[in-house]
């Protein structure tokens, strides 16, 4: 929870709207795939922190000018959601623009980054959800020292974290007057055929909520809290060695290593409440961003065990994660379509969910030759089982990785205790 003291650090808030400099086209629309709609209740909140040189000498008008040109090529997020006669949402590309929020902070960038509360980053990103005025909101916050944060609230219905980062990296290019040859686009609708006759059972990877109507949000039964910790490469090697033991022929990749350790720690923190099913979300390709925002490239795999996770060997859990995950994207799409009305699902947090964001190009946002000194990313509006994000560590990949875990508040302190006692993290 953000303290009132930290809330008071942010002031002088101004809200405006920025749209493309040119009209995107008469009657232009963007259809949404079934996977887009399955992710519609989730939001990516990313905060980029820069030193003063990034925007030094630029006025707010100058910054907005770079956005006019950027959004000429990236106009889809400037649209608004509408519903077809069947009730299926789509985006009307009417150039209504994105929200632009300015604010100031009473402390320096370094002082801000030294604060230990993970929730502080939320103050620099709008927490609006998609509702009757469905919108995309990128705020900008200036720090007293001249340092700058750029917070982006990205509706997951538009695409995954790779898509959101690619979108922002195009803005970085626009600050140097470099523009893509083709406009940003979304994956074409899958045309699975809407509302077949026979309903099917919901996949294990999702939790049905709602119906939420036009207010795309849900509420938790438990109060949620986020805790993050860093894992250096030497520490990761130690974890891998402890998991694999003398089985030198076995190789546990970094992401799967973190999943194994955290899965068992959470099970011990939730003692008496088994965590036998987890969801693994991992991007299917490490290709560079190619101007497409999509939800189709992320694998959604379900891993389950009949054994006690607390008492299972780490190697057993690791092999389950590596080899036994079942990709359920097709099942999720079918569940979206085999109902008389489109259902409302949560994917992140329906089970304990691990999301591999290590290769997301957060630190490739280049603003006039300056890259971020730190990037924080969170997924908002998740289920009660919690979410674990594996991210690149501060500054660069050579520093290791950051693990951010969101759980019910009464489980966080127990989790931290287990993590420190058993793994010295």
C-alpha positions as CSV (number, residue, x, y, z in Angstrom):
1,X,0.0,0.0,0.0
2,X,1.3,3.5,-0.9
3,X,1.7,5.6,2.3
4,X,0.1,9.1,2.5
5,X,3.6,10.5,3.0
6,X,4.7,9.2,-0.4
7,X,1.4,10.3,-2.0
8,X,2.2,13.8,-0.8
9,X,5.4,13.8,-2.8
10,X,3.5,14.0,-6.1
11,X,1.9,17.4,-6.9
12,X,1.0,19.9,-9.6
13,X,-0.9,17.3,-11.7
14,X,-2.1,18.4,-15.1
15,X,-4.1,16.3,-17.5
16,X,-4.4,16.8,-21.3
17,X,-4.9,14.7,-24.4
18,X,-2.5,14.1,-27.3
19,X,-3.5,12.6,-30.6
20,X,-1.9,12.0,-34.0
21,X,-1.0,14.9,-36.2
22,X,-2.9,13.4,-39.1
23,X,-6.3,11.7,-39.5
24,X,-5.9,7.9,-39.6
25,X,-8.6,7.3,-42.1
26,X,-12.4,7.5,-42.5
27,X,-14.2,4.7,-40.6
28,X,-10.9,2.9,-39.7
29,X,-11.5,0.0,-37.2
30,X,-9.4,-2.6,-35.5
31,X,-11.0,-6.0,-34.8
32,X,-9.8,-7.9,-31.7
33,X,-8.8,-11.6,-31.5
34,X,-10.3,-14.0,-29.0
35,X,-7.0,-13.9,-27.1
36,X,-7.1,-10.1,-27.0
37,X,-10.5,-10.2,-25.3
38,X,-9.4,-13.0,-22.9
39,X,-6.7,-10.6,-21.6
40,X,-9.0,-7.5,-21.5
41,X,-9.2,-7.2,-17.7
42,X,-5.4,-7.0,-17.2
43,X,-3.3,-3.8,-17.4
44,X,0.5,-3.3,-17.7
45,X,1.8,-0.4,-15.7
46,X,5.4,0.4,-16.6
47,X,7.6,3.2,-15.3
48,X,10.8,4.3,-17.0
49,X,13.3,6.4,-15.0
50,X,15.7,8.7,-16.8
51,X,18.5,11.1,-15.9
52,X,17.9,14.8,-16.7
53,X,19.7,14.7,-20.0
54,X,17.0,12.6,-21.7
55,X,14.5,15.5,-21.9
56,X,16.8,18.4,-21.0
57,X,15.9,21.6,-22.9
58,X,12.5,20.2,-24.0
59,X,9.3,22.0,-23.0
60,X,6.0,20.1,-22.7
61,X,5.0,21.5,-26.1
62,X,8.2,20.0,-27.6
63,X,7.5,16.6,-26.0
64,X,3.9,16.6,-27.3
65,X,5.2,17.5,-30.8
66,X,7.3,14.3,-30.8
67,X,4.1,12.4,-29.8
68,X,2.1,13.9,-32.7
69,X,4.5,12.4,-35.2
70,X,4.9,9.1,-33.2
71,X,1.1,8.6,-33.0
72,X,0.7,9.2,-36.8
73,X,2.4,5.8,-37.1
74,X,0.9,4.3,-33.9
75,X,-2.7,5.5,-34.0
76,X,-4.5,2.3,-32.8
77,X,-4.1,3.1,-29.1
78,X,-5.5,6.5,-29.8
79,X,-8.9,5.0,-30.7
80,X,-11.9,4.1,-28.5
81,X,-13.7,0.9,-27.9
82,X,-17.1,0.3,-29.4
83,X,-19.3,-2.8,-29.6
84,X,-20.7,-4.3,-32.8
85,X,-24.3,-5.4,-33.1
86,X,-23.3,-8.8,-31.7
87,X,-21.8,-7.1,-28.6
88,X,-18.2,-8.0,-29.5
89,X,-15.8,-5.1,-28.7
90,X,-13.6,-3.5,-31.4
91,X,-11.5,-0.4,-31.6
92,X,-12.8,2.6,-33.6
93,X,-9.6,4.4,-34.8
94,X,-11.1,7.9,-34.4
95,X,-7.9,9.6,-33.3
96,X,-9.3,10.7,-29.9
97,X,-5.8,10.5,-28.5
98,X,-4.0,9.3,-25.4
99,X,-4.1,10.8,-22.0
100,X,-1.0,12.9,-21.1
101,X,-0.4,13.5,-17.4
102,X,2.2,15.9,-16.1
103,X,3.2,16.0,-12.4
104,X,6.1,17.0,-10.2
105,X,7.9,15.4,-7.3
106,X,9.4,17.0,-4.2
107,X,12.4,14.7,-3.9
108,X,15.2,13.8,-6.3
109,X,15.3,10.8,-8.7
110,X,18.0,9.1,-6.6
111,X,16.0,9.7,-3.4
112,X,12.9,8.3,-5.0
113,X,14.7,5.1,-6.2
114,X,16.1,4.5,-2.7
115,X,12.6,4.3,-1.2
116,X,12.0,0.7,-0.4
117,X,8.2,0.5,-0.9
118,X,7.4,-1.3,-4.1
119,X,4.0,0.4,-4.3
120,X,5.6,3.8,-4.8
121,X,5.9,3.2,-8.6
122,X,2.1,3.2,-8.8
123,X,2.1,6.9,-8.0
124,X,3.7,7.5,-11.4
125,X,1.3,5.5,-13.5
126,X,-2.4,6.2,-13.7
127,X,-4.5,3.4,-12.3
128,X,-7.5,3.9,-14.5
129,X,-9.1,0.9,-16.0
130,X,-11.1,0.6,-19.2
131,X,-14.6,1.8,-18.7
132,X,-17.3,3.8,-20.5
133,X,-14.5,6.2,-21.7
134,X,-12.1,3.4,-22.6
135,X,-8.7,5.0,-22.9
136,X,-5.0,4.6,-23.0
137,X,-3.1,6.8,-20.6
138,X,0.7,7.6,-20.7
139,X,1.7,10.1,-17.9
140,X,4.9,12.0,-17.6
141,X,6.3,13.0,-14.3
142,X,9.2,15.5,-13.8
143,X,11.5,15.2,-10.7
144,X,12.9,18.1,-8.7
145,X,16.5,17.1,-9.7
146,X,15.7,17.2,-13.4
147,X,15.4,13.5,-13.6
148,X,12.3,12.2,-15.4
149,X,9.9,9.3,-15.1
150,X,7.6,8.2,-17.9
151,X,4.8,6.0,-16.7
152,X,2.7,4.1,-19.2
153,X,-0.7,2.5,-18.5
154,X,-1.2,-0.1,-21.2
155,X,-4.4,-2.1,-21.6
156,X,-3.4,-5.7,-22.1
157,X,-6.2,-6.1,-24.7
158,X,-3.8,-4.2,-27.0
159,X,-1.0,-6.7,-26.6
160,X,1.5,-8.2,-24.2
161,X,4.6,-6.7,-22.5
162,X,6.7,-7.1,-25.6
163,X,4.1,-5.2,-27.6
164,X,3.9,-2.4,-25.0
165,X,7.7,-2.0,-24.9
166,X,8.0,-2.0,-28.7
167,X,5.3,0.7,-28.8
168,X,7.2,2.9,-26.4
169,X,10.5,2.3,-28.2
170,X,9.0,3.8,-31.3
171,X,8.4,6.9,-29.3
172,X,12.1,7.0,-28.4
173,X,12.9,6.8,-32.1
174,X,10.4,9.7,-32.8
175,X,12.4,11.9,-30.3
176,X,15.3,11.5,-32.8
177,X,13.0,12.1,-35.8
178,X,13.2,8.5,-36.9
179,X,9.9,6.9,-37.9
180,X,8.8,3.4,-39.1
181,X,8.2,2.8,-42.8
182,X,4.8,1.0,-42.0
183,X,2.2,2.0,-39.3
184,X,1.9,-0.1,-36.1
185,X,-0.7,-2.9,-36.5
186,X,-2.4,-5.5,-34.5
187,X,-2.8,-9.2,-35.3
188,X,-5.7,-9.9,-37.5
189,X,-8.9,-11.3,-35.9
190,X,-8.8,-15.1,-35.7
191,X,-12.3,-15.6,-37.2
192,X,-12.9,-18.7,-35.1
193,X,-16.6,-18.3,-35.6
194,X,-18.5,-16.5,-32.9
195,X,-20.6,-18.3,-30.3
196,X,-20.8,-21.9,-31.4
197,X,-23.6,-24.0,-29.9
198,X,-21.8,-26.3,-27.5
199,X,-20.3,-24.6,-24.4
200,X,-17.0,-26.1,-23.1
201,X,-15.4,-26.3,-19.7
202,X,-13.2,-23.3,-18.8
203,X,-9.5,-24.1,-19.1
204,X,-7.4,-24.3,-15.8
205,X,-5.5,-21.2,-16.9
206,X,-8.5,-18.9,-16.4
207,X,-10.9,-17.8,-13.8
208,X,-14.3,-16.6,-14.8
209,X,-15.5,-13.3,-13.3
210,X,-18.3,-10.8,-13.9
211,X,-20.0,-10.2,-16.2
212,X,-18.3,-6.8,-16.0
213,X,-20.1,-5.1,-18.9
214,X,-18.3,-2.0,-20.1
215,X,-16.3,-1.5,-16.9
216,X,-13.3,-3.7,-17.5
217,X,-12.1,-4.4,-14.0
218,X,-12.6,-7.0,-11.2
219,X,-12.0,-7.0,-7.4
220,X,-9.9,-9.2,-5.3
221,X,-11.2,-11.2,-2.3
222,X,-7.9,-10.6,-0.6
223,X,-5.8,-7.4,-0.1
224,X,-2.7,-7.8,-2.4
225,X,0.8,-6.7,-1.9
226,X,4.0,-6.7,-4.0
227,X,7.5,-7.6,-3.0
228,X,10.6,-7.6,-5.2
229,X,14.1,-8.9,-4.8
230,X,17.2,-9.2,-7.0
231,X,19.0,-12.4,-8.0
232,X,22.6,-11.9,-9.2
233,X,24.2,-14.4,-11.6
234,X,26.4,-15.9,-8.8
235,X,23.2,-16.4,-6.7
236,X,21.4,-17.9,-9.6
237,X,24.3,-20.4,-10.2
238,X,24.0,-21.3,-6.5
239,X,20.2,-21.9,-6.8
240,X,20.8,-24.0,-10.0
241,X,23.4,-26.1,-8.2
242,X,21.1,-26.7,-5.2
243,X,18.3,-27.8,-7.4
244,X,20.3,-30.1,-9.7
245,X,22.6,-31.4,-7.1
246,X,25.1,-33.9,-8.5
247,X,23.1,-34.3,-11.7
248,X,25.6,-32.4,-13.9
249,X,23.9,-33.5,-17.1
250,X,20.8,-31.6,-16.1
251,X,20.6,-27.9,-17.0
252,X,17.9,-25.7,-15.4
253,X,17.4,-22.5,-17.3
254,X,17.3,-19.2,-15.3
255,X,13.5,-18.5,-15.6
256,X,12.6,-22.1,-14.7
257,X,15.0,-22.0,-11.8
258,X,13.2,-18.9,-10.4
259,X,9.8,-20.6,-10.9
260,X,10.9,-23.7,-9.1
261,X,12.2,-21.9,-6.0
262,X,9.3,-19.5,-5.8
263,X,6.7,-22.2,-6.3
264,X,7.9,-24.2,-3.4
265,X,8.4,-21.0,-1.2
266,X,4.8,-19.9,-1.9
267,X,3.5,-23.4,-1.1
268,X,5.3,-23.3,2.3
269,X,4.1,-19.8,2.9
270,X,0.5,-21.0,2.2
271,X,1.0,-24.0,4.4
272,X,-2.2,-26.0,4.5
273,X,-3.4,-24.5,1.2
274,X,-2.0,-26.5,-1.6
275,X,-0.6,-24.8,-4.7
276,X,-0.7,-27.7,-7.1
277,X,-1.5,-25.8,-10.3
278,X,0.6,-23.0,-11.7
279,X,0.5,-21.1,-15.0
280,X,3.6,-20.3,-17.0
281,X,3.5,-17.3,-19.4
282,X,6.4,-17.0,-21.7
283,X,7.0,-15.3,-25.1
284,X,7.2,-17.7,-27.9
285,X,9.8,-15.8,-29.9
286,X,12.8,-13.6,-29.2
287,X,12.6,-11.8,-32.5
288,X,12.9,-8.1,-32.5
289,X,9.8,-6.0,-32.5
290,X,8.4,-5.9,-36.0
291,X,5.7,-3.3,-35.7
292,X,2.9,-5.7,-34.5
293,X,1.2,-5.5,-31.1
294,X,-0.3,-8.8,-30.2
295,X,-1.4,-11.2,-27.5
296,X,-0.9,-14.2,-29.8
297,X,2.9,-14.7,-29.2
298,X,2.8,-15.4,-25.5
299,X,2.5,-19.1,-24.5
300,X,0.1,-19.8,-21.6
301,X,1.0,-23.2,-20.1
302,X,-0.6,-25.0,-17.2
303,X,1.6,-27.1,-15.0
304,X,0.1,-29.4,-12.3
305,X,1.1,-32.0,-9.9
306,X,-0.7,-34.5,-7.7
307,X,2.1,-34.5,-5.1
308,X,2.7,-32.1,-2.2
309,X,4.7,-29.1,-3.6
310,X,6.1,-28.5,-0.1
311,X,7.5,-32.0,0.1
312,X,8.5,-32.5,-3.6
313,X,12.1,-32.4,-4.6
314,X,13.2,-29.2,-6.3
315,X,14.4,-31.2,-9.3
316,X,11.0,-32.8,-9.6
317,X,9.2,-29.4,-9.7
318,X,11.8,-28.0,-12.1
319,X,11.3,-30.9,-14.6
320,X,7.6,-30.5,-14.4
321,X,7.9,-26.8,-15.3
322,X,10.4,-27.5,-18.1
323,X,8.7,-30.5,-19.7
324,X,5.1,-31.0,-18.6
325,X,3.5,-27.6,-19.3
326,X,0.5,-27.8,-21.6
327,X,-0.1,-24.8,-23.8
328,X,-3.8,-23.8,-23.4
329,X,-4.1,-20.8,-25.7
330,X,-6.3,-22.7,-28.1
331,X,-8.5,-23.8,-25.2
332,X,-8.8,-20.2,-23.9
333,X,-9.8,-19.0,-27.4
334,X,-12.4,-21.7,-27.7
335,X,-13.8,-20.9,-24.2
336,X,-14.1,-17.3,-25.3
337,X,-16.2,-18.3,-28.3
338,X,-18.3,-21.2,-27.2
339,X,-20.8,-19.2,-25.1
340,X,-23.9,-17.2,-25.9
341,X,-22.1,-14.1,-24.6
342,X,-18.4,-13.4,-24.5
343,X,-17.2,-14.4,-21.0
344,X,-15.0,-12.3,-18.7
345,X,-11.8,-14.0,-17.7
346,X,-8.7,-13.4,-15.5
347,X,-5.6,-15.2,-16.7
348,X,-2.9,-13.7,-14.5
349,X,-3.6,-14.8,-10.9
350,X,-6.2,-17.4,-11.8
351,X,-3.5,-19.8,-10.6
352,X,-0.1,-18.7,-9.2
353,X,1.2,-17.3,-12.5
354,X,4.9,-16.9,-13.6
355,X,5.5,-14.4,-16.3
356,X,8.9,-14.4,-18.1
357,X,9.6,-10.7,-19.0
358,X,13.4,-11.0,-18.9
359,X,13.8,-10.4,-22.6
360,X,11.3,-7.6,-22.9
361,X,13.3,-4.6,-24.4
362,X,12.5,-2.2,-21.6
363,X,16.0,-0.7,-21.5
364,X,16.1,-0.2,-25.3
365,X,13.9,2.9,-25.0
366,X,16.4,5.5,-26.3
367,X,15.4,9.1,-25.8
368,X,17.9,11.4,-27.6
369,X,20.7,9.0,-26.8
370,X,19.7,8.3,-23.2
371,X,18.3,5.0,-21.9
372,X,16.5,4.3,-18.6
373,X,18.5,4.0,-15.4
374,X,15.7,1.8,-14.0
375,X,12.4,0.3,-15.2
376,X,9.6,-1.0,-13.1
377,X,6.8,-3.1,-14.6
378,X,3.7,-4.5,-12.9
379,X,0.6,-6.3,-14.0
380,X,-2.6,-4.8,-12.5
381,X,-6.1,-6.3,-11.9
382,X,-4.9,-9.9,-11.2
383,X,-6.5,-12.9,-9.5
384,X,-6.0,-13.8,-5.8
385,X,-3.5,-16.6,-6.5
386,X,-0.8,-14.1,-7.3
387,X,1.6,-13.3,-10.0
388,X,5.4,-13.6,-10.3
389,X,7.3,-11.4,-12.8
390,X,10.9,-12.2,-13.8
391,X,12.5,-9.0,-15.1
392,X,15.9,-7.8,-16.2
393,X,17.7,-6.3,-13.2
394,X,18.4,-2.6,-12.8
395,X,20.7,-1.0,-15.4
396,X,21.6,-4.0,-17.5
397,X,21.2,-7.7,-18.0
398,X,24.7,-8.3,-16.6
399,X,23.4,-7.5,-13.1
400,X,21.1,-10.6,-13.1
401,X,17.3,-10.4,-12.7
402,X,14.6,-8.9,-10.6
403,X,11.8,-11.0,-9.3
404,X,8.5,-9.2,-8.4
405,X,5.8,-11.2,-6.7
406,X,2.3,-10.1,-5.9
407,X,0.4,-12.2,-3.3
408,X,-2.3,-11.7,-0.7
409,X,-0.8,-9.4,2.0
410,X,-1.0,-12.1,4.7
411,X,1.2,-14.4,2.6
412,X,3.9,-11.9,1.7
413,X,5.7,-11.8,5.1
414,X,5.6,-15.6,5.3
415,X,7.0,-15.9,1.8
416,X,9.8,-13.5,2.6
417,X,10.7,-15.5,5.7
418,X,10.9,-18.8,3.8
419,X,12.9,-17.2,1.0
420,X,15.4,-15.8,3.4
421,X,15.7,-18.9,5.6
422,X,16.0,-21.5,2.9
423,X,17.6,-19.5,0.1
424,X,19.3,-16.5,1.8
425,X,17.6,-14.1,-0.7
